[in-house]
């Protein structure tokens, strides 16, 4: 049971100087873990972590209990990641972007036009390369458990269809709070504006921004289609999501419970992907019915504009090697 002080500390961004408030309750009877997600209940990533929770509870004979706090109940991704690193929150489902400035390897999956399609992304992230990227988080206080889908991200705005990069010149586009995403939009001539997810709707409504970019499920679930009716299928990034666990929380677990969590996370991925495919199709149908105008672009000019992004963010030999291996993979 949370005390009022612990609940306030958790929800408001607890002080890392108060070790008595940090971490989960663990005993021979139960290991209680808290997991954060910005998306609403029923969203595929939320359902993915719920699937992991069911598997972990079954496989641990009821010892592991994971409570999923969805809908930004514990804060935006950037804030909850900091709390996860320090053990205030035990687990976190987040995009790779908030980790880019901390974990260099996480830049790679978000690079523009890197994956040929979602099947290619799945094969890469489920294999050795994906494991290398997940492992990069450990030295920064996080255990990478698995990767979930985030579909193909495309542009949407409230002014006009985007057919070429020229259509984006000067347009105020919201991006994730990551240098990589700032550089991508600037390479396309847009005025990149970093904002947390929870501020996008009002920013579109009031004109602080004119557009954003994301997948169909987020465009629909966050109601952005109500204020930005033009959706242009650029599919400029297929960056997956990552489920991480606080290393502090993980290290306090018995070895057998650590293994159960890793296996349960991995085995939740197919269920999450099934939910993702269904939700993506449904979201597209819903926004079309609500009046969204969808157009498909010639990707070649957009991809050509991204050369400076690769020059800026893929500079050392190791990252260049990872990119080359991805491009050469079947």
C-alpha positions in Angstrom: 0.0 0.0 0.0 1.3 3.5 -0.9 1.5 6.1 1.8 0.3 9.5 0.8 3.9 10.7 0.8 5.0 7.9 -1.5 2.1 8.5 -3.9 2.9 12.2 -4.1 6.5 11.5 -4.6 5.8 9.0 -7.4 3.3 11.1 -9.3 5.1 14.4 -8.9 8.6 13.2 -9.8 10.0 11.9 -6.5 13.2 13.2 -5.0 16.0 10.9 -5.8 17.6 11.9 -2.5 15.0 9.9 -0.6 16.1 6.2 -0.8 13.3 5.1 1.5 10.8 6.0 -1.3 12.7 4.3 -4.1 12.0 0.9 -5.6 9.5 -1.8 -5.3 8.2 -4.0 -2.5 9.8 -7.4 -2.6 9.4 -10.3 -0.3 9.1 -14.1 -0.5 5.4 -13.6 -1.1 5.4 -10.8 -3.8 7.4 -8.6 -6.0 5.3 -5.5 -6.9 6.5 -3.5 -9.9 5.2 -0.3 -11.4 5.3 0.4 -15.2 4.7 3.7 -17.0 3.2 4.4 -20.4 1.9 7.7 -21.9 -0.7 6.0 -24.1 -4.3 5.4 -23.1 -5.6 2.1 -21.8 -6.2 -0.4 -24.6 -3.4 1.1 -26.7 -1.2 -1.8 -28.1 1.9 -0.9 -26.1 -0.2 -0.8 -22.9 -1.7 -4.2 -23.9 1.8 -5.5 -24.6 3.0 -4.7 -21.1 -0.3 -6.2 -19.7 0.5 -9.4 -21.6 4.0 -9.5 -20.1 2.4 -9.0 -16.7 0.1 -11.9 -17.1 2.9 -14.2 -18.3 5.2 -13.1 -15.5 2.6 -13.7 -12.8 1.8 -17.1 -14.2 5.4 -18.2 -14.5 6.4 -16.9 -11.1 3.4 -18.6 -9.4 1.9 -15.3 -8.5 5.1 -13.7 -7.0 5.5 -11.0 -9.7 2.8 -8.4 -9.9 3.2 -5.6 -12.5 0.8 -2.6 -12.4 0.6 -0.6 -15.6 0.1 3.1 -15.2 -1.2 4.3 -18.6 -2.4 7.7 -19.9 0.6 9.7 -18.6 -0.5 9.0 -15.0 3.2 9.1 -13.9 4.2 11.8 -16.3 5.7 12.3 -19.8 8.3 10.0 -21.2 11.3 12.2 -20.5 10.3 12.6 -16.8 9.4 9.0 -16.2 12.6 7.8 -17.8 14.7 9.7 -15.3 12.6 8.2 -12.5 13.1 4.8 -14.0 16.8 5.2 -14.1 16.8 6.0 -10.4 14.4 3.2 -9.4 11.4 5.4 -8.5 9.5 3.7 -11.3 10.4 0.1 -12.0 9.5 -0.2 -15.7 8.8 2.1 -18.6 7.6 1.7 -22.2 8.9 4.5 -24.3 10.0 5.5 -27.7 13.7 5.3 -28.5 13.9 9.1 -29.1 14.0 10.2 -25.4 17.0 7.9 -25.0 18.9 9.2 -28.0 21.1 11.7 -26.1 21.8 9.2 -23.4 22.3 5.9 -25.2 24.0 6.4 -28.6 22.9 3.0 -30.0 19.2 4.1 -29.7 19.7 6.6 -32.4 20.0 3.9 -35.0 16.4 2.5 -35.1 15.0 6.0 -35.5 17.1 6.9 -38.5 15.0 8.0 -41.5 14.3 5.5 -44.2 16.6 2.9 -42.6 14.2 -0.1 -42.6 12.7 -1.2 -45.9 9.4 -2.2 -44.3 8.0 -3.4 -41.0 8.9 -7.0 -41.6 12.5 -5.9 -42.1 12.4 -3.9 -38.9 11.0 -6.9 -37.0 13.7 -9.2 -38.2 16.5 -6.7 -37.3 15.1 -5.8 -33.8 14.3 -9.4 -32.9 17.9 -10.5 -33.8 21.4 -9.9 -32.7 21.4 -6.2 -33.8 18.3 -5.5 -31.7 20.0 -7.2 -28.7 23.1 -5.0 -29.1 20.9 -1.9 -29.1 19.0 -3.0 -26.0 22.2 -3.8 -24.2 23.5 -0.2 -24.7 21.0 1.0 -22.1 22.4 -1.0 -19.2 25.4 1.3 -18.5 22.9 4.1 -18.1 20.8 2.4 -15.4 18.3 0.7 -17.6 17.7 -2.9 -18.7 16.3 -3.2 -22.2 13.7 -6.0 -22.1 12.2 -6.0 -25.5 11.0 -3.9 -28.5 7.4 -3.2 -29.4 6.0 -1.8 -32.7 5.4 1.8 -33.4 4.5 1.4 -37.1 5.5 3.8 -39.8 5.5 7.5 -38.9 4.2 10.0 -41.4 3.5 13.8 -41.5 0.2 15.5 -40.7 -0.8 19.1 -40.6 -3.6 21.6 -40.6 -2.8 23.5 -43.8 -2.3 21.4 -46.9 -1.2 18.0 -48.2 2.6 17.5 -48.2 3.8 16.0 -51.5 7.4 17.2 -51.6 9.9 18.6 -49.0 9.2 22.0 -50.5 5.6 21.8 -49.0 7.2 21.7 -45.6 9.3 24.8 -45.9 8.8 27.0 -42.8 6.0 24.8 -41.4 6.1 24.5 -37.6 6.2 20.8 -37.0 6.2 19.2 -33.6 9.0 16.7 -33.0 10.0 14.5 -30.1 12.5 15.9 -27.6 15.5 14.5 -29.4 18.3 16.1 -31.4 17.9 13.5 -34.1 14.3 14.4 -34.7 15.1 18.1 -34.7 17.7 17.5 -37.4 15.3 15.4 -39.5 12.6 18.1 -39.7 15.2 20.8 -40.3 16.6 18.8 -43.2 13.2 18.9 -44.8 13.0 22.7 -44.4 10.5 22.6 -41.5 10.6 24.7 -38.3 11.1 21.8 -35.8 9.3 22.4 -32.5 10.0 19.9 -29.6 7.0 19.3 -27.4 5.7 16.5 -25.1 3.0 14.3 -26.5 0.4 15.8 -24.1 0.8 19.3 -25.4 0.4 18.5 -29.2 -3.4 18.8 -29.4 -3.6 22.2 -27.8 -0.5 23.4 -29.8 -2.2 22.5 -33.0 -5.5 24.0 -31.9 -3.9 27.4 -31.0 -1.4 27.6 -33.8 1.7 27.1 -31.8 2.5 24.4 -34.3 1.0 23.6 -37.7 1.7 19.9 -37.9 3.3 16.9 -36.3 4.4 13.4 -37.3 3.4 10.0 -36.0 1.6 6.7 -36.8 -2.1 6.2 -37.4 -2.9 4.8 -33.9 -1.4 7.8 -32.1 -2.9 10.3 -34.6 -6.3 8.8 -33.9 -6.0 8.0 -30.1 -4.6 11.5 -29.3 -7.4 13.1 -31.4 -5.0 15.0 -33.5 -7.1 14.3 -36.6 -9.7 16.7 -35.2 -7.3 19.7 -35.6 -4.9 18.5 -38.4 -6.9 17.0 -41.3 -4.1 16.4 -43.8 -2.1 13.1 -43.4 0.7 12.6 -45.8 2.2 9.1 -46.0 5.9 9.7 -45.9 6.7 6.7 -43.7 10.0 8.5 -42.9 10.7 6.4 -39.7 9.8 3.0 -38.4 11.5 3.5 -35.0 10.1 0.8 -32.6 9.3 1.3 -29.0 11.4 0.0 -26.1 10.4 -1.6 -22.8 13.0 -0.9 -20.2 13.4 -1.7 -16.5 15.3 0.2 -13.8 18.6 -1.6 -13.3 18.3 -0.8 -9.6 15.0 -2.7 -9.4 16.2 -5.5 -11.6 19.4 -6.1 -9.6 17.4 -6.6 -6.4 15.5 -9.5 -8.0 16.5 -13.1 -7.5 18.1 -14.6 -10.7 15.1 -16.8 -11.5 12.7 -13.8 -11.3 15.0 -11.8 -13.6 14.9 -14.6 -16.2 11.1 -14.8 -15.9 10.8 -11.1 -16.6 13.1 -11.2 -19.6 11.3 -14.2 -21.1 7.8 -12.8 -20.4 8.8 -9.5 -22.1 10.1 -11.3 -25.1 7.0 -13.6 -25.3 4.7 -10.6 -25.1 6.0 -9.1 -28.4 3.9 -11.3 -30.8 0.7 -10.4 -28.8 1.6 -6.7 -28.9 2.2 -6.9 -32.7 -1.1 -8.6 -33.4 -2.8 -5.8 -31.4 -0.8 -3.2 -33.2 -1.8 -4.4 -36.7 -5.5 -4.5 -35.8 -5.3 -1.1 -34.1 -3.5 0.5 -37.0 -6.1 -0.6 -39.5 -8.9 0.5 -37.3 -7.3 3.9 -36.6 -6.9 4.6 -40.3 -10.5 3.7 -41.0 -11.7 6.0 -38.2 -9.7 9.0 -39.2 -10.8 8.6 -42.9 -14.5 8.5 -41.7 -13.8 11.7 -39.7 -12.7 13.5 -42.8 -8.9 13.1 -42.8 -7.4 13.6 -46.3 -4.7 11.0 -46.9 -2.1 11.3 -49.7 0.9 9.1 -50.5 4.2 10.7 -51.4 7.1 9.9 -53.6 9.6 9.1 -50.9 12.8 9.6 -53.0 13.1 13.4 -52.5 12.5 13.0 -48.7 15.1 10.3 -48.4 17.6 12.3 -50.4 17.2 15.2 -48.0 18.3 13.0 -45.1 22.0 12.6 -46.0 23.1 15.4 -43.6 21.2 13.6 -40.8 23.3 10.5 -41.3 26.4 12.6 -41.5 25.6 14.2 -38.2 24.4 11.2 -36.1 26.3 8.2 -37.6 29.9 9.3 -37.2 31.7 6.7 -35.3 32.7 3.3 -36.8 30.5 1.2 -34.5 27.3 3.0 -35.4 28.2 3.0 -39.1 28.8 -0.7 -38.8 25.3 -1.2 -37.3 23.7 0.8 -40.0 25.5 -1.1 -42.7 24.6 -4.5 -41.2 20.9 -3.4 -41.1 20.9 -2.2 -44.7 22.6 -5.5 -45.8 20.3 -7.8 -43.8 17.8 -9.8 -45.7 
